[in-house]
Amino acid sequence: MSQKKVRVRFAPSPTGGLHLGGVRTVLFNYLFARQHQGEFVLRIEDTDQTRFVPGAEEYIVECLRWCGLEPDESPEKGGPYAPYRQSERKPLYRQYAETLVATGHAYYAFDTPEELEAMREAEKTKGNHSPQYNQQIRTGMRNSLTLDAATVKELLDKGTPHVVRIKMPDNETVSFTDMIRGEVSFQTSTVDDKVLLKADGMPTYHLAVVVDDYLMRITHAFRGEEWLPSSPVHILLWRYLGWETEMPQWAHLPLILKPDGNGKLSKRDGDRLGFPVYAMNWTDPKTGELTKGFRENGFLPEAFVNMLAMLGWNDGSGQEIFSLPELVEKFSITRVHKGGAKFDYDKAKWFNHEYIVKTPDAELAALLEPVLAEKHVISTPEYTALVAGLVKERCHFVNEIWDHGFFFFQRPSTYDVASVKPKWTPEKQAFFEAWSVMLGSQTEFTAEALENGFKQLAADKGLKPGELQLPFRIMLCGGKFGPPVFVIAETLRQKETIERIVLGLAQINA
């Protein structure tokens, strides 16, 4: 193929939530396009109107926007090869189907659904559990290969429902070079006569993907390995339509596997094992069923994208953390693995943790605003950022900033007094009463100054500071958690710290 500007595409069907495998396909397309100063196209393959789901296209667009992987051309943005929805391109497909019929590479099939079902039942009895409309079967069916020309014309003139099927050749070997897998070959005898144009005039994926890739000048086609068995059909269509020299280079990406490596990761696996498999929340408009997404689970888009890049690819250096510009620079399709990649949710959480730690505190504060609003907590951006900075090392998800730092925003509703009472003494009671008074006159309310004063008062009263810090923590937080206790006090400031000591003492003595 002559050297042309790189053009790649992601062509999803708007049928539901966007699986992380789909987003990884987007990512690899995007990286390849950016690396070669090419163009990334979003094309909506909505030819199967029976599976069309309202809102799904908008959802896909929003997913890509959240991930920072926006296309250069799309139904929303337009472009030189519009329209980018296949349903809006319907009139142009029939001419190519008719060309294939005219050149003897396809045929009209007039079989009714009842006739097809009868054929399947009859063939099943011969030991074939999954009968296909293939080279042998076609000879006994109602199509333009078995009917005379006059009958075919009459049926067409009457508007008799029919499909157009590719006429797969007997005993030919179809080969191509996959960018990941190398040389791949198929025997045409093992492939059935796929429907190219349905009775409603809509193309199937097989015809539409070839026609659209040709008309949109796609140079490289990256898709999941589940499409590998369809490759001989597509290669023959490129050849039969006279476009073989324009055929894109293909790369069939490995599957994302269940955590145990046994089969493709599905939504059901996520439901069963308690983690998301969709990029964002998806609510089925028919059933109302909500499927949780990575975004709503507290993942940062940069971490999600980085994690996806490492599912089936690495640059050979051992590096795991890559910004999007770094991925553009380092990515190579030849380093994508042939074998499937096991999905490890703990590893996904690790990626998110690494990104949370390196995210500026002010950005985390902004991401936490919806959580604070839900909890009816009023806070300034500066204070929220301060808290985020104190607890983010402990967090795998954005919403865990609240889990690890809620006591900075509201007083404890429960106190772990059971950890204090067994060793509580009148001397400790007297210490905290004196400590709260002392704090009232503290001029320098920093963690260091507070710790020095705390230790000095403990020494004056003959007590060990280590035995006093746990009660102090429980007074401030309610439990045995949080950042260093004097940092907590400094953050809460003077008045709030004193009031929490008083409340804590009341709880211990209750």
C-alpha positions as CSV (number, residue, x, y, z in Angstrom):
1,M,0.0,0.0,0.0
2,S,1.4,3.4,-0.9
3,Q,2.4,5.7,2.0
4,K,-0.6,7.7,3.0
5,K,-1.6,9.8,6.0
6,V,-2.4,7.4,8.8
7,R,-6.1,7.2,9.4
8,V,-7.6,4.8,12.0
9,R,-11.1,4.3,13.3
10,F,-13.1,3.0,16.3
11,A,-16.4,1.7,15.1
12,P,-18.6,0.6,18.0
13,S,-22.2,-0.5,17.9
14,P,-24.5,1.7,20.1
15,T,-25.9,-1.2,22.0
16,G,-25.0,-0.6,25.6
17,G,-22.1,0.2,28.0
18,L,-18.6,0.6,26.8
19,H,-16.4,-2.3,28.0
20,L,-12.9,-1.6,29.0
21,G,-11.7,-3.7,26.1
22,G,-13.4,-1.3,23.8
23,V,-11.7,1.6,25.4
24,R,-8.4,-0.1,25.0
25,T,-9.1,-0.5,21.3
26,V,-9.8,3.3,21.2
27,L,-6.5,3.9,23.1
28,F,-4.3,1.9,20.8
29,N,-6.0,3.6,17.7
30,Y,-5.5,7.0,19.3
31,L,-1.8,6.4,20.2
32,F,-1.0,5.1,16.8
33,A,-2.7,8.0,15.1
34,R,-1.0,10.6,17.3
35,Q,2.4,9.0,16.9
36,H,2.1,9.2,13.1
37,Q,0.5,12.6,13.0
38,G,-2.6,10.9,11.7
39,E,-6.3,11.1,12.2
40,F,-8.6,9.1,14.6
41,V,-12.2,8.6,13.4
42,L,-15.2,7.6,15.5
43,R,-17.8,5.8,13.3
44,I,-21.0,4.5,14.7
45,E,-21.9,1.1,13.3
46,D,-25.7,1.1,13.9
47,T,-26.7,-1.1,11.0
48,D,-28.4,-3.6,13.3
49,Q,-31.4,-1.5,14.2
50,T,-32.9,-4.3,16.3
51,R,-30.0,-3.9,18.8
52,F,-29.9,-0.1,18.8
53,V,-30.2,1.4,22.3
54,P,-31.2,5.0,22.8
55,G,-28.5,7.1,24.5
56,A,-25.8,4.6,23.8
57,E,-24.0,6.7,21.2
58,E,-24.0,9.8,23.4
59,Y,-22.7,7.6,26.2
60,I,-19.8,6.4,24.0
61,V,-18.9,10.0,23.1
62,E,-18.9,11.0,26.8
63,C,-16.7,8.0,27.7
64,L,-14.1,9.0,25.1
65,R,-14.3,12.6,26.3
66,W,-13.7,11.5,29.9
67,C,-10.7,9.4,28.9
68,G,-9.2,12.3,26.9
69,L,-9.3,10.2,23.7
70,E,-11.4,12.4,21.5
71,P,-11.7,11.7,17.8
72,D,-10.8,14.1,15.0
73,E,-13.8,13.1,13.0
74,S,-17.2,11.8,14.3
75,P,-20.9,12.1,14.0
76,E,-20.7,14.9,16.5
77,K,-17.7,16.8,15.0
78,G,-18.3,15.9,11.3
79,G,-15.5,15.7,8.9
80,P,-14.6,15.2,5.2
81,Y,-16.1,11.7,5.0
82,A,-19.4,12.4,6.7
83,P,-21.9,11.0,7.6
84,Y,-20.2,8.9,10.3
85,R,-23.3,6.9,11.3
86,Q,-23.8,3.9,9.1
87,S,-27.6,4.2,9.3
88,E,-27.2,7.5,7.5
89,R,-25.1,5.9,4.8
90,K,-27.7,3.2,4.0
91,P,-28.3,4.2,0.3
92,L,-24.7,3.8,-0.7
93,Y,-24.2,0.2,0.4
94,R,-26.6,-1.5,-2.1
95,Q,-24.7,-0.4,-5.1
96,Y,-21.6,-2.3,-3.8
97,A,-23.7,-5.4,-3.0
98,E,-25.2,-5.2,-6.6
99,T,-21.7,-4.9,-8.0
100,L,-20.7,-8.1,-6.2
101,V,-23.8,-9.9,-7.5
102,A,-23.1,-8.7,-11.0
103,T,-19.5,-10.0,-10.9
104,G,-20.5,-13.4,-9.5
105,H,-19.0,-12.9,-6.1
106,A,-22.4,-12.6,-4.3
107,Y,-26.0,-13.7,-4.8
108,Y,-29.5,-13.0,-3.9
109,A,-31.0,-15.4,-1.3
110,F,-34.8,-15.5,-1.1
111,D,-35.1,-18.1,1.7
112,T,-37.8,-17.3,4.3
113,P,-37.0,-17.5,8.1
114,E,-39.1,-20.7,8.1
115,E,-37.0,-22.3,5.3
116,L,-33.8,-21.4,7.0
117,E,-35.0,-22.9,10.3
118,A,-36.1,-26.1,8.5
119,M,-32.7,-26.3,6.9
120,R,-30.9,-26.0,10.2
121,E,-33.1,-28.6,11.8
122,A,-32.5,-31.0,8.9
123,E,-28.8,-30.5,8.9
124,K,-28.6,-30.9,12.6
125,T,-29.8,-34.5,12.3
126,K,-26.7,-35.3,10.1
127,G,-24.4,-34.7,13.1
128,N,-23.8,-31.0,12.3
129,H,-24.7,-29.2,15.5
130,S,-24.3,-25.7,14.0
131,P,-25.3,-25.8,10.3
132,Q,-24.2,-22.9,8.2
133,Y,-25.4,-21.5,4.9
134,N,-22.2,-22.6,3.0
135,Q,-21.0,-23.9,-0.3
136,Q,-22.8,-27.2,0.2
137,I,-26.0,-25.9,1.6
138,R,-26.5,-23.1,-0.9
139,T,-27.1,-25.6,-3.7
140,G,-30.4,-26.8,-2.0
141,M,-31.8,-23.3,-1.1
142,R,-33.8,-20.6,-2.9
143,N,-31.2,-18.2,-4.3
144,S,-30.0,-16.7,-7.5
145,L,-27.6,-19.6,-7.9
146,T,-30.3,-22.3,-8.0
147,L,-33.2,-20.4,-9.6
148,D,-33.2,-19.4,-13.2
149,A,-32.7,-15.8,-14.3
150,A,-36.3,-15.2,-15.2
151,T,-37.5,-16.3,-11.7
152,V,-34.9,-14.2,-10.0
153,K,-36.0,-11.2,-12.0
154,E,-39.6,-11.8,-11.2
155,L,-38.9,-12.1,-7.5
156,L,-36.9,-8.9,-7.5
157,D,-39.5,-7.0,-9.5
158,K,-42.2,-8.1,-7.0
159,G,-40.1,-6.8,-4.1
160,T,-39.8,-10.3,-2.6
161,P,-37.8,-10.0,0.6
162,H,-34.2,-11.2,0.1
163,V,-30.7,-10.8,1.4
164,V,-27.4,-10.6,-0.5
165,R,-24.8,-13.2,0.5
166,I,-21.1,-13.4,-0.4
167,K,-20.3,-16.5,-2.5
168,M,-17.4,-18.0,-0.6
169,P,-15.0,-19.9,-3.0
170,D,-14.2,-23.6,-2.5
171,N,-10.8,-24.6,-1.1
172,E,-9.0,-21.4,-1.4
173,T,-6.4,-20.2,1.1
174,V,-6.8,-16.5,2.1
175,S,-3.8,-15.0,3.9
176,F,-2.8,-11.7,5.3
177,T,-0.1,-10.2,7.5
178,D,-1.4,-9.2,10.9
179,M,0.7,-6.4,12.6
180,I,0.6,-8.4,15.9
181,R,0.3,-12.0,14.8
182,G,2.3,-12.1,11.6
183,E,1.1,-14.3,8.8
184,V,-2.5,-15.6,9.2
185,S,-4.2,-18.0,6.8
186,F,-7.7,-19.4,6.4
187,Q,-9.4,-22.1,4.3
188,T,-12.5,-20.6,2.6
189,S,-14.2,-24.0,2.8
190,T,-14.6,-23.4,6.6
191,V,-16.3,-20.1,6.2
192,D,-20.1,-19.7,5.4
193,D,-21.7,-17.4,2.9
194,K,-22.2,-14.4,5.2
195,V,-25.1,-12.1,4.6
196,L,-23.8,-8.7,3.2
197,L,-27.1,-6.9,2.8
198,K,-30.2,-7.6,4.9
199,A,-33.8,-7.7,3.7
200,D,-34.3,-4.2,5.1
201,G,-31.6,-2.9,2.9
202,M,-29.2,-2.3,5.8
203,P,-25.7,-3.7,5.3
204,T,-24.2,-6.2,7.8
205,Y,-21.0,-5.4,9.5
206,H,-19.1,-7.4,6.9
207,L,-20.1,-5.2,3.9
208,A,-20.3,-1.9,5.8
209,V,-16.9,-2.2,7.4
210,V,-15.2,-2.8,4.1
211,V,-17.1,-0.1,2.2
212,D,-16.7,2.5,4.9
213,D,-13.0,1.8,5.5
214,Y,-12.4,2.2,1.8
215,L,-14.5,5.4,1.4
216,M,-13.0,6.9,4.6
217,R,-9.5,6.1,3.5
218,I,-8.7,4.1,6.7
219,T,-5.1,2.9,6.6
220,H,-4.9,0.8,9.7
221,A,-7.7,-1.2,11.4
222,F,-7.2,-2.3,15.0
223,R,-9.9,-4.5,16.4
224,G,-10.5,-7.3,18.9
225,E,-9.3,-10.9,18.0
226,E,-12.9,-12.1,18.1
227,W,-13.1,-10.6,14.6
228,L,-10.2,-12.7,13.3
229,P,-12.5,-15.5,11.9
230,S,-14.3,-12.8,9.8
231,S,-11.0,-11.7,8.1
232,P,-11.2,-14.0,5.1
233,V,-14.7,-12.6,4.2
234,H,-13.4,-9.0,4.5
235,I,-10.2,-9.7,2.5
236,L,-12.3,-11.3,-0.3
237,L,-14.6,-8.3,-0.3
238,W,-11.7,-5.9,-0.7
239,R,-10.4,-8.1,-3.5
240,Y,-13.8,-8.6,-5.2
241,L,-14.6,-4.8,-5.1
242,G,-11.2,-4.1,-6.7
243,W,-9.8,-2.3,-3.7
244,E,-7.2,-4.8,-2.5
245,T,-4.3,-2.4,-2.9
246,E,-6.2,0.1,-0.6
247,M,-6.9,-2.5,2.1
248,P,-5.8,-1.3,5.6
249,Q,-3.2,-3.0,7.6
250,W,-4.8,-5.0,10.3
251,A,-4.0,-5.7,13.9
252,H,-6.2,-8.1,15.9
253,L,-5.8,-7.1,19.6
254,P,-5.7,-9.8,22.3
255,L,-8.7,-10.3,24.6
256,I,-8.9,-9.0,28.1
257,L,-9.4,-12.1,30.2
258,K,-11.0,-12.9,33.5
259,P,-8.7,-12.5,36.5
260,D,-8.1,-16.3,36.5
261,G,-7.3,-16.1,32.8
262,N,-10.2,-18.5,31.9
263,G,-12.1,-16.7,29.1
264,K,-13.0,-13.2,28.1
265,L,-13.8,-10.7,30.9
266,S,-17.5,-9.9,30.9
267,K,-19.9,-7.6,32.7
268,R,-21.2,-10.7,34.6
269,D,-17.6,-11.3,35.9
270,G,-17.5,-7.7,37.2
271,D,-20.8,-8.1,38.9
272,R,-19.7,-11.4,40.4
273,L,-16.3,-10.2,41.6
274,G,-17.3,-6.7,42.6
275,F,-15.5,-4.5,40.1
276,P,-16.5,-2.4,37.1
277,V,-15.9,-3.5,33.5
278,Y,-17.5,-0.4,31.8
279,A,-15.7,2.9,31.5
280,M,-18.7,4.8,33.0
281,N,-22.0,4.0,34.7
282,W,-24.5,2.6,32.2
283,T,-28.2,2.4,32.9
284,D,-30.1,0.0,30.6
285,P,-33.0,2.1,29.3
286,K,-35.2,-1.0,29.0
287,T,-34.6,-2.6,32.4
288,G,-33.4,0.3,34.4
289,E,-30.5,-1.9,35.5
290,L,-27.4,0.2,36.5
291,T,-23.9,-1.1,35.7
292,K,-21.2,0.7,37.6
293,G,-18.3,2.3,35.7
294,F,-14.7,3.0,36.5
295,R,-15.4,6.8,36.6
296,E,-18.1,6.5,39.2
297,N,-16.0,4.1,41.2
298,G,-13.4,6.8,41.8
299,F,-10.9,6.2,39.0
300,L,-9.0,9.1,37.5
301,P,-9.1,9.0,33.7
302,E,-5.4,9.2,33.4
303,A,-5.0,6.2,35.7
304,F,-7.7,4.3,33.8
305,V,-6.0,5.0,30.4
306,N,-2.5,4.1,31.8
307,M,-3.9,0.8,33.2
308,L,-5.5,-0.1,29.9
309,A,-2.3,0.5,28.0
310,M,-0.5,-2.0,30.1
311,L,-3.1,-4.7,29.4
312,G,-1.4,-6.5,26.6
313,W,1.4,-4.0,25.9
314,N,4.7,-2.8,27.4
315,D,7.6,-0.9,26.1
316,G,10.2,-3.5,27.3
317,S,11.7,-1.2,29.9
318,G,9.7,-2.3,33.0
319,Q,8.2,1.2,33.3
320,E,4.5,1.1,34.2
321,I,3.5,4.7,34.8
322,F,3.1,6.6,31.6
323,S,1.4,10.0,30.9
324,L,-0.7,10.1,27.7
325,P,2.1,12.0,25.8
326,E,4.6,9.4,27.0
327,L,2.4,6.6,25.7
328,V,2.1,8.4,22.3
329,E,5.9,8.5,22.2
330,K,6.6,4.9,23.4
331,F,3.7,3.0,21.9
332,S,4.5,0.3,19.3
333,I,1.9,-2.0,17.9
334,T,4.6,-4.7,17.4
335,R,5.0,-4.9,21.2
336,V,1.3,-5.7,21.7
337,H,1.1,-9.3,23.0
338,K,-0.5,-12.1,21.0
339,G,-2.0,-13.8,24.1
340,G,-4.8,-12.5,26.2
341,A,-4.2,-10.2,29.2
342,K,-5.6,-11.1,32.6
343,F,-7.4,-8.2,34.2
344,D,-6.2,-7.6,37.8
345,Y,-8.4,-5.2,39.7
346,D,-5.8,-4.9,42.5
347,K,-3.3,-3.7,39.9
348,A,-5.9,-1.3,38.5
349,K,-6.4,0.1,42.0
350,W,-2.6,0.4,42.3
351,F,-2.5,2.5,39.1
352,N,-5.2,4.8,40.5
353,H,-3.4,5.2,43.8
354,E,-0.2,6.2,42.0
355,Y,-2.1,8.9,40.1
356,I,-4.1,10.1,43.1
357,V,-0.8,10.7,45.0
358,K,0.7,12.7,42.1
359,T,-2.5,14.7,41.5
360,P,-2.4,18.3,42.8
361,D,-4.4,18.7,46.0
362,A,-6.5,21.4,44.5
363,E,-7.6,19.1,41.7
364,L,-8.5,16.4,44.2
365,A,-10.5,18.9,46.2
366,A,-12.5,19.8,43.1
367,L,-13.2,16.1,42.4
368,L,-14.4,15.6,46.0
369,E,-17.0,18.4,45.8
370,P,-19.8,16.1,44.8
371,V,-19.1,13.9,47.8
372,L,-19.2,16.8,50.1
373,A,-22.4,18.1,48.6
374,E,-24.0,14.7,49.0
375,K,-22.9,14.7,52.7
376,H,-24.2,18.3,53.1
377,V,-20.8,19.4,54.2
378,I,-19.7,23.0,53.6
379,S,-16.0,23.5,53.1
380,T,-13.7,25.9,51.3
381,P,-11.6,24.6,48.3
382,E,-8.5,25.5,50.3
383,Y,-9.5,23.5,53.3
384,T,-10.6,20.5,51.2
385,A,-7.3,20.6,49.3
386,L,-5.4,20.6,52.6
387,V,-7.3,17.5,53.8
388,A,-6.8,15.8,50.4
389,G,-3.1,16.3,50.7
390,L,-3.0,14.8,54.2
391,V,-4.9,11.6,53.3
392,K,-4.3,10.9,49.6
393,E,-1.3,8.5,50.3
394,R,-3.9,6.2,51.9
395,C,-6.4,6.3,49.0
396,H,-7.0,4.1,46.0
397,F,-10.1,6.1,44.9
398,V,-11.0,9.7,44.9
399,N,-14.1,9.1,47.1
400,E,-11.8,7.4,49.7
401,I,-10.5,10.9,50.6
402,W,-13.8,11.2,52.4
403,D,-13.5,7.8,54.0
404,H,-10.0,8.6,55.3
405,G,-10.6,12.2,56.2
406,F,-14.3,12.6,57.1
407,F,-13.4,13.7,60.6
408,F,-11.8,16.8,59.3
409,F,-15.2,18.0,58.0
410,Q,-17.5,16.8,60.8
411,R,-17.2,15.7,64.4
412,P,-17.2,11.9,65.1
413,S,-20.6,10.4,65.6
414,T,-19.1,7.4,67.4
415,Y,-16.0,7.0,69.6
416,D,-13.9,3.9,70.0
417,V,-14.0,4.3,73.8
418,A,-13.4,0.5,74.3
419,S,-9.8,1.1,73.2
420,V,-9.4,3.7,75.9
421,K,-11.4,2.8,79.0
422,P,-9.5,-0.3,80.2
423,K,-6.4,1.8,80.8
424,W,-8.1,5.1,81.7
425,T,-7.0,6.6,85.0
426,P,-7.8,9.8,87.0
427,E,-4.3,10.9,86.1
428,K,-5.1,10.7,82.4
429,Q,-8.4,12.5,83.0
430,A,-6.5,15.3,84.8
431,F,-3.9,15.5,82.0
432,F,-6.5,16.1,79.3
433,E,-8.4,18.6,81.4
434,A,-5.1,20.5,81.8
435,W,-4.2,20.0,78.1
436,S,-7.5,21.6,76.9
437,V,-6.9,24.6,79.1
438,M,-3.3,24.9,77.9
439,L,-4.4,24.7,74.3
440,G,-6.6,27.8,74.9
441,S,-3.6,29.9,75.5
442,Q,-1.4,28.3,72.8
443,T,0.0,31.0,70.6
444,E,1.7,28.8,68.0
445,F,-0.8,26.2,66.8
446,T,1.5,24.0,64.7
447,A,1.9,20.2,64.8
448,E,5.5,20.7,66.1
449,A,4.6,23.1,68.8
450,L,1.6,21.0,69.9
451,E,3.7,17.9,70.1
452,N,6.3,19.6,72.1
453,G,3.7,21.1,74.5
454,F,2.0,17.7,74.8
455,K,5.2,15.9,75.7
456,Q,6.3,18.5,78.2
457,L,2.9,18.4,80.0
458,A,3.0,14.6,80.1
459,A,6.5,14.7,81.6
460,D,5.4,17.3,84.2
461,K,2.6,14.9,85.2
462,G,4.8,11.8,85.2
463,L,2.9,10.2,82.3
464,K,4.2,8.5,79.1
465,P,3.2,10.5,76.0
466,G,2.7,7.3,74.0
467,E,-0.1,6.2,76.3
468,L,-1.9,9.6,75.9
469,Q,-1.7,9.9,72.1
470,L,-4.3,7.2,71.4
471,P,-7.0,8.8,73.6
472,F,-6.2,12.1,72.0
473,R,-6.6,10.6,68.5
474,I,-9.9,9.0,69.5
475,M,-11.2,12.4,70.9
476,L,-10.4,14.1,67.6
477,C,-11.3,11.3,65.0
478,G,-13.4,8.8,66.9
479,G,-11.1,5.9,66.1
480,K,-7.6,4.6,65.6
481,F,-7.0,6.0,62.2
482,G,-5.9,9.2,60.3
483,P,-2.7,11.1,59.8
484,P,-0.3,12.0,62.7
485,V,-2.5,13.2,65.5
486,F,-0.8,16.6,66.0
487,V,-1.2,17.3,62.3
488,I,-4.9,16.6,62.7
489,A,-5.1,19.0,65.6
490,E,-3.2,21.7,63.6
491,T,-5.7,21.2,60.7
492,L,-8.8,21.4,62.9
493,R,-7.4,24.5,64.6
494,Q,-7.6,25.7,68.2
495,K,-11.3,26.1,69.0
496,E,-12.4,22.8,67.3
497,T,-9.6,20.8,68.9
498,I,-10.5,22.0,72.4
499,E,-14.2,21.3,71.9
500,R,-13.5,17.8,70.6
501,I,-11.3,17.1,73.7
502,V,-14.2,18.1,75.9
503,L,-16.7,16.0,73.9
504,G,-14.3,13.1,73.9
505,L,-13.8,13.2,77.7
506,A,-17.6,13.1,78.1
507,Q,-17.8,10.0,75.9
508,I,-15.0,8.2,77.8
509,N,-16.7,9.0,81.2
510,A,-20.2,8.2,80.0
